[in-house]
Structures are given as structure tokens and as C-alpha cells.
């Protein structure tokens, strides 16, 4: 470490402090970004509806996944396990709806929210 010369500060000073009045350029969104979000919303919603409904159908106990591990059949047929999967379905549906609302929000609101 070099010794300080006379008149030098220990910490470097900023030449010009950043100001908040500088305009922020909105992010550029292209059609393929919106298409990717739309596909993500569709997949999340479909998986959510599947996880919400399928554990409570009659086919639940007769599928090939349940036959792979017969020692897990009591867990597989448990109403608690089915309810947990349905809860994951609700979370997926919530995520898809939140993404739709985020996609529909104006760009200026997205900038304000990200600056906070």
C-alpha cells in the first residue's frame, strides 16, 4: 500500500453524482418476447389446470406412473398428496394470470415499478 500524498483523500470522489432527473429509456420489447411470454402463460395455465383436476379423477390410480413404484401406492392415493398437487396447480394458474397482467401493463408502469 502506498502512503497518501498531501491533499489526497482516502476515498476517491465521484466526478458528478448521478441525478434522478435523467430520462430512463424504456426497454425494447419485440414480438418474439411477447410471443415467448404468451407461450409461457399458455403452458403454465394448462399445467395448472391439469394438476388441479387430474389427481381427483378416476384415472389417477390406474396410470403407469403409479404402477412403477407399488410401495408408493399409499402415498399416491392419499388425499393429502392429491391436495398438494392441486395446490401446485393453483400456483401455476396464479403465475400465468400474473404474467398476463404484467404483459398488459403499460411500459411506463413497468419502469416505475422496477425503479422502486
Secondary structure, 3 states (H helix, E strand, C coil): CCCCCCCCCCCCCCCCCCCCCCCCCCCCCCHHHHHHHHHHHHHHHHHHHHHHHHHHCHHHHHCHHHHHCHHHHHHHCCHHHHHHHHHHHHHHHHHHHHHHHHHHCCHHHHHHHHHC
